[in-house]
Amino acid sequence: MANSKQTSKSVASIASKILKDGRYSAAAKSAAASALAQTRKGK
């Protein structure tokens, strides 16, 4: 069964900033990476 939920563009943008910023914890970066993994692939 496929996951039909997708991360919004605004959440994906914040998640990307978290991954690039060294001040966030490993747990925060893991959550951000998970959010990005659920983004819709563009053409």
C-alpha distance matrix in Angstrom:
0.0 3.8 6.7 9.0 12.0 14.7 17.9 21.0 23.9 26.2 24.0 23.4 27.1 28.0 25.5 27.2 30.6 29.7 28.8 32.1 34.2 35.6 36.4 32.9 31.7 29.3 26.9 27.2 26.6 23.5 22.1 23.2 21.6 18.2 18.7 19.8 16.7 14.7 17.3 16.9 18.7 21.9 23.8
3.8 0.0 3.8 6.1 9.1 11.3 14.6 17.7 20.3 22.8 20.8 19.9 23.7 24.7 22.4 23.9 27.4 26.7 25.8 29.0 31.2 32.8 33.7 30.4 29.6 27.2 25.1 25.0 24.1 21.3 19.8 20.4 18.8 15.6 15.8 16.4 13.5 11.3 13.6 13.1 14.9 18.2 20.2
6.7 3.8 0.0 3.8 5.6 8.2 11.3 14.5 17.3 19.6 17.4 16.9 20.7 21.5 19.3 21.2 24.4 23.7 23.2 26.5 28.5 30.2 30.8 27.4 26.8 24.7 22.4 21.9 21.4 18.8 16.8 17.4 16.3 12.9 12.6 13.8 11.4 8.6 11.2 11.4 13.9 17.1 19.8
9.0 6.1 3.8 0.0 3.8 6.5 10.2 12.6 15.6 18.0 16.5 16.2 19.8 21.0 19.4 21.2 24.4 24.2 24.0 27.0 29.1 31.2 31.8 28.5 28.3 26.6 24.3 23.3 22.8 20.7 18.3 18.4 17.7 14.6 13.3 14.3 12.7 9.2 10.6 10.0 12.9 15.6 18.3
12.0 9.1 5.6 3.8 0.0 3.8 6.9 9.5 12.8 14.8 13.0 13.2 16.8 17.6 16.3 18.5 21.4 21.1 21.3 24.3 26.1 28.3 28.6 25.3 25.3 24.0 21.5 20.2 20.0 18.2 15.5 15.4 15.3 12.4 10.5 12.0 11.2 7.4 8.7 9.3 12.8 15.4 18.5
14.7 11.3 8.2 6.5 3.8 0.0 3.8 6.4 9.3 11.6 10.1 9.8 13.4 14.7 13.5 15.3 18.3 18.5 18.6 21.4 23.4 25.8 26.4 23.3 23.8 22.6 20.6 18.8 18.2 16.9 14.3 13.4 13.3 11.0 8.5 9.2 9.1 5.4 5.3 6.2 9.9 12.3 15.7
17.9 14.6 11.3 10.2 6.9 3.8 0.0 3.8 6.6 8.3 6.4 6.3 9.9 10.9 9.9 12.0 14.8 15.0 15.5 18.2 19.9 22.6 22.9 20.0 20.9 20.1 18.2 15.9 15.4 14.8 12.0 10.5 11.1 9.6 6.1 7.0 8.4 5.6 4.8 7.3 10.6 12.7 16.4
21.0 17.7 14.5 12.6 9.5 6.4 3.8 0.0 3.8 5.5 5.4 6.2 8.6 10.2 10.5 12.3 14.5 15.4 16.6 18.6 20.2 23.3 23.5 21.0 22.4 22.1 20.4 17.6 17.3 17.4 14.5 12.5 13.7 12.8 9.1 9.4 11.6 9.1 7.0 8.5 11.6 12.5 16.1
23.9 20.3 17.3 15.6 12.8 9.3 6.6 3.8 0.0 3.8 5.5 5.0 6.1 8.8 9.8 10.4 12.5 14.3 15.4 16.7 18.6 21.9 22.5 20.4 22.4 22.3 21.2 18.1 17.3 18.0 15.6 12.8 13.9 14.0 10.4 9.6 12.3 10.8 7.8 9.0 11.1 11.1 14.6
26.2 22.8 19.6 18.0 14.8 11.6 8.3 5.5 3.8 0.0 3.8 5.4 5.1 6.4 8.7 10.0 11.0 12.7 14.6 15.8 16.9 20.3 20.3 18.5 20.7 21.2 20.0 16.6 16.4 17.6 15.0 12.2 14.3 14.7 11.0 10.9 14.2 13.0 10.7 12.5 14.7 14.8 18.3
24.0 20.8 17.4 16.5 13.0 10.1 6.4 5.4 5.5 3.8 0.0 3.8 5.4 5.2 6.1 8.6 10.0 10.6 12.4 14.4 15.4 18.5 18.4 15.9 17.7 18.0 16.5 13.2 13.2 14.1 11.3 8.8 11.2 11.3 7.7 8.4 11.7 10.6 9.3 12.1 14.5 15.6 19.3
23.4 19.9 16.9 16.2 13.2 9.8 6.3 6.2 5.0 5.4 3.8 0.0 3.8 5.5 5.0 6.1 8.7 9.8 10.6 12.5 14.4 17.5 18.1 15.9 17.6 17.3 16.4 13.4 12.3 13.2 11.1 8.0 9.2 10.0 6.7 5.7 9.2 8.9 7.0 9.9 11.7 12.8 16.5
27.1 23.7 20.7 19.8 16.8 13.4 9.9 8.6 6.1 5.1 5.4 3.8 0.0 3.8 5.4 5.2 6.5 8.8 10.1 10.9 12.6 16.1 16.8 15.2 17.7 18.0 17.7 14.2 13.1 15.0 13.3 9.7 11.3 13.0 10.0 8.8 12.5 12.6 10.4 12.8 14.0 14.3 17.7
28.0 24.7 21.5 21.0 17.6 14.7 10.9 10.2 8.8 6.4 5.2 5.5 3.8 0.0 3.8 5.4 5.1 6.3 8.8 10.0 10.6 14.0 13.9 12.2 14.7 15.6 15.0 11.3 11.0 13.2 11.3 8.1 10.8 12.4 9.8 9.7 13.4 13.7 12.4 15.4 17.0 17.8 21.2
25.5 22.4 19.3 19.4 16.3 13.5 9.9 10.5 9.8 8.7 6.1 5.0 5.4 3.8 0.0 3.8 5.4 5.1 6.4 8.8 10.0 12.8 13.3 10.9 12.7 12.8 12.2 8.9 7.9 9.7 8.1 4.5 7.0 8.9 6.9 6.7 10.3 11.3 10.7 14.1 15.5 17.1 20.6
27.2 23.9 21.2 21.2 18.5 15.3 12.0 12.3 10.4 10.0 8.6 6.1 5.2 5.4 3.8 0.0 3.8 5.4 5.2 6.4 8.8 12.0 13.4 11.8 14.0 13.9 14.3 11.3 9.1 11.3 10.9 7.1 8.0 10.8 9.3 7.5 11.0 12.6 11.4 14.4 14.9 15.9 19.1
30.6 27.4 24.4 24.4 21.4 18.3 14.8 14.5 12.5 11.0 10.0 8.7 6.5 5.1 5.4 3.8 0.0 3.8 5.5 5.2 6.2 9.8 10.7 9.9 12.9 13.8 14.5 11.2 9.7 12.8 12.4 8.9 10.7 13.7 12.1 11.1 14.6 16.1 14.9 17.9 18.5 19.2 22.3
29.7 26.7 23.7 24.2 21.1 18.5 15.0 15.4 14.3 12.7 10.6 9.8 8.8 6.3 5.1 5.4 3.8 0.0 3.8 5.5 5.2 7.9 8.3 6.6 9.2 10.2 10.8 7.5 6.3 9.7 9.5 6.7 9.0 11.9 11.1 10.9 14.1 15.8 15.5 18.9 19.8 21.2 24.5
28.8 25.8 23.2 24.0 21.3 18.6 15.5 16.6 15.4 14.6 12.4 10.6 10.1 8.8 6.4 5.2 5.5 3.8 0.0 3.8 5.6 7.6 9.5 7.9 9.7 9.4 10.8 8.4 5.5 8.5 9.6 6.7 7.3 10.9 11.0 10.0 12.5 15.1 14.9 18.3 18.6 20.2 23.2
32.1 29.0 26.5 27.0 24.3 21.4 18.2 18.6 16.7 15.8 14.4 12.5 10.9 10.0 8.8 6.4 5.2 5.5 3.8 0.0 3.8 6.5 9.1 9.1 11.7 12.0 14.0 11.5 9.0 12.2 13.3 10.4 10.9 14.6 14.3 12.8 15.5 18.0 17.3 20.3 20.2 21.2 23.9
34.2 31.2 28.5 29.1 26.1 23.4 19.9 20.2 18.6 16.9 15.4 14.4 12.6 10.6 10.0 8.8 6.2 5.2 5.6 3.8 0.0 3.8 5.5 6.4 9.7 11.1 13.2 10.6 9.1 12.8 13.8 11.4 12.8 16.2 16.0 15.2 18.1 20.3 19.9 23.1 23.4 24.4 27.3
35.6 32.8 30.2 31.2 28.3 25.8 22.6 23.3 21.9 20.3 18.5 17.5 16.1 14.0 12.8 12.0 9.8 7.9 7.6 6.5 3.8 0.0 3.8 5.6 8.0 9.5 12.3 10.7 9.4 12.9 14.6 13.0 14.1 17.4 17.9 17.4 19.8 22.4 22.4 25.8 26.1 27.4 30.2
36.4 33.7 30.8 31.8 28.6 26.4 22.9 23.5 22.5 20.3 18.4 18.1 16.8 13.9 13.3 13.4 10.7 8.3 9.5 9.1 5.5 3.8 0.0 3.8 6.7 9.6 11.7 9.9 10.0 13.5 14.5 13.4 15.4 18.2 18.4 18.7 21.3 23.4 23.6 27.1 27.8 29.2 32.3
32.9 30.4 27.4 28.5 25.3 23.3 20.0 21.0 20.4 18.5 15.9 15.9 15.2 12.2 10.9 11.8 9.9 6.6 7.9 9.1 6.4 5.6 3.8 0.0 3.8 6.7 8.1 6.1 6.7 10.1 10.9 10.2 12.4 14.9 15.3 16.0 18.4 20.3 20.9 24.6 25.6 27.4 30.6
31.7 29.6 26.8 28.3 25.3 23.8 20.9 22.4 22.4 20.7 17.7 17.6 17.7 14.7 12.7 14.0 12.9 9.2 9.7 11.7 9.7 8.0 6.7 3.8 0.0 3.8 5.3 5.2 6.3 8.6 10.0 10.6 12.3 14.3 15.5 16.6 18.4 20.5 21.7 25.4 26.6 28.8 32.1
29.3 27.2 24.7 26.6 24.0 22.6 20.1 22.1 22.3 21.2 18.0 17.3 18.0 15.6 12.8 13.9 13.8 10.2 9.4 12.0 11.1 9.5 9.6 6.7 3.8 0.0 3.8 5.5 5.0 6.0 8.6 9.7 10.3 12.2 14.2 15.2 16.3 18.7 20.3 24.0 25.0 27.4 30.6
26.9 25.1 22.4 24.3 21.5 20.6 18.2 20.4 21.2 20.0 16.5 16.4 17.7 15.0 12.2 14.3 14.5 10.8 10.8 14.0 13.2 12.3 11.7 8.1 5.3 3.8 0.0 3.8 5.4 5.0 6.3 8.6 9.8 10.6 12.5 14.3 15.3 17.1 19.1 22.8 24.3 27.0 30.4
27.2 25.0 21.9 23.3 20.2 18.8 15.9 17.6 18.1 16.6 13.2 13.4 14.2 11.3 8.9 11.3 11.2 7.5 8.4 11.5 10.6 10.7 9.9 6.1 5.2 5.5 3.8 0.0 3.8 5.4 5.2 6.2 8.6 9.9 10.6 12.4 14.2 15.8 17.2 20.9 22.5 24.9 28.4
26.6 24.1 21.4 22.8 20.0 18.2 15.4 17.3 17.3 16.4 13.2 12.3 13.1 11.0 7.9 9.1 9.7 6.3 5.5 9.0 9.1 9.4 10.0 6.7 6.3 5.0 5.4 3.8 0.0 3.8 5.4 4.9 6.0 8.5 9.8 10.4 12.2 14.4 15.6 19.3 20.3 22.7 26.0
23.5 21.3 18.8 20.7 18.2 16.9 14.8 17.4 18.0 17.6 14.1 13.2 15.0 13.2 9.7 11.3 12.8 9.7 8.5 12.2 12.8 12.9 13.5 10.1 8.6 6.0 5.0 5.4 3.8 0.0 3.8 5.4 5.1 6.2 8.7 9.9 10.5 12.8 14.8 18.5 19.6 22.5 25.8
22.1 19.8 16.8 18.3 15.5 14.3 12.0 14.5 15.6 15.0 11.3 11.1 13.3 11.3 8.1 10.9 12.4 9.5 9.6 13.3 13.8 14.6 14.5 10.9 10.0 8.6 6.3 5.2 5.4 3.8 0.0 3.8 5.4 5.0 6.3 8.7 9.8 11.0 13.1 16.8 18.6 21.4 24.9
23.2 20.4 17.4 18.4 15.4 13.4 10.5 12.5 12.8 12.2 8.8 8.0 9.7 8.1 4.5 7.1 8.9 6.7 6.7 10.4 11.4 13.0 13.4 10.2 10.6 9.7 8.6 6.2 4.9 5.4 3.8 0.0 3.8 5.4 5.1 6.3 8.6 10.1 11.1 14.9 16.4 18.7 22.3
21.6 18.8 16.3 17.7 15.3 13.3 11.1 13.7 13.9 14.3 11.2 9.2 11.3 10.8 7.0 8.0 10.7 9.0 7.3 10.9 12.8 14.1 15.4 12.4 12.3 10.3 9.8 8.6 6.0 5.1 5.4 3.8 0.0 3.8 5.4 5.1 6.1 8.8 10.2 13.8 14.7 17.4 20.7
18.2 15.6 12.9 14.6 12.4 11.0 9.6 12.8 14.0 14.7 11.3 10.0 13.0 12.4 8.9 10.8 13.7 11.9 10.9 14.6 16.2 17.4 18.2 14.9 14.3 12.2 10.6 9.9 8.5 6.2 5.0 5.4 3.8 0.0 3.8 5.4 5.1 6.7 9.3 12.8 14.4 17.5 20.9
18.7 15.8 12.6 13.3 10.5 8.5 6.1 9.1 10.4 11.0 7.7 6.7 10.0 9.8 6.9 9.3 12.1 11.1 11.0 14.3 16.0 17.9 18.4 15.3 15.5 14.2 12.5 10.6 9.8 8.7 6.3 5.1 5.4 3.8 0.0 3.8 5.4 5.4 6.9 10.6 12.8 15.5 19.2
19.8 16.4 13.8 14.3 12.0 9.2 7.0 9.4 9.6 10.9 8.4 5.7 8.8 9.7 6.7 7.5 11.1 10.9 10.0 12.8 15.2 17.4 18.7 16.0 16.6 15.2 14.3 12.4 10.4 9.9 8.7 6.3 5.1 5.4 3.8 0.0 3.8 5.3 5.3 8.9 10.2 12.7 16.2
16.7 13.5 11.4 12.7 11.2 9.1 8.4 11.6 12.3 14.2 11.7 9.2 12.5 13.4 10.3 11.0 14.6 14.1 12.5 15.5 18.1 19.8 21.3 18.4 18.4 16.3 15.3 14.2 12.2 10.5 9.8 8.6 6.1 5.1 5.4 3.8 0.0 3.8 5.7 8.6 9.6 12.9 16.1
14.7 11.3 8.6 9.2 7.4 5.4 5.6 9.1 10.8 13.0 10.6 8.9 12.6 13.7 11.3 12.6 16.1 15.8 15.1 18.0 20.3 22.4 23.4 20.3 20.5 18.7 17.1 15.8 14.4 12.8 11.0 10.1 8.8 6.7 5.4 5.3 3.8 0.0 3.8 6.6 8.9 12.2 15.6
17.3 13.6 11.2 10.6 8.7 5.3 4.8 7.0 7.8 10.7 9.3 7.0 10.4 12.4 10.7 11.4 14.9 15.5 14.9 17.3 19.9 22.4 23.6 20.9 21.7 20.3 19.1 17.2 15.6 14.8 13.1 11.1 10.2 9.3 6.9 5.3 5.7 3.8 0.0 3.8 6.3 9.0 12.6
16.9 13.1 11.4 10.0 9.3 6.2 7.3 8.5 9.0 12.5 12.1 9.9 12.8 15.4 14.1 14.4 17.9 18.9 18.3 20.3 23.1 25.8 27.1 24.6 25.4 24.0 22.8 20.9 19.3 18.5 16.8 14.9 13.8 12.8 10.6 8.9 8.6 6.6 3.8 0.0 3.8 6.3 9.7
18.7 14.9 13.9 12.9 12.8 9.9 10.6 11.6 11.1 14.7 14.5 11.7 14.0 17.0 15.5 14.9 18.5 19.8 18.6 20.2 23.4 26.1 27.8 25.6 26.6 25.0 24.3 22.5 20.3 19.6 18.6 16.4 14.7 14.4 12.8 10.2 9.6 8.9 6.3 3.8 0.0 3.8 6.8
21.9 18.2 17.1 15.6 15.4 12.3 12.7 12.5 11.1 14.8 15.6 12.8 14.3 17.8 17.1 15.9 19.2 21.2 20.2 21.2 24.4 27.4 29.2 27.4 28.8 27.4 27.0 24.9 22.7 22.5 21.4 18.7 17.4 17.5 15.5 12.7 12.9 12.2 9.0 6.3 3.8 0.0 3.8
23.8 20.2 19.8 18.3 18.5 15.7 16.4 16.1 14.6 18.3 19.3 16.5 17.7 21.2 20.6 19.1 22.3 24.5 23.2 23.9 27.3 30.2 32.3 30.6 32.1 30.6 30.4 28.4 26.0 25.8 24.9 22.3 20.7 20.9 19.2 16.2 16.1 15.6 12.6 9.7 6.8 3.8 0.0
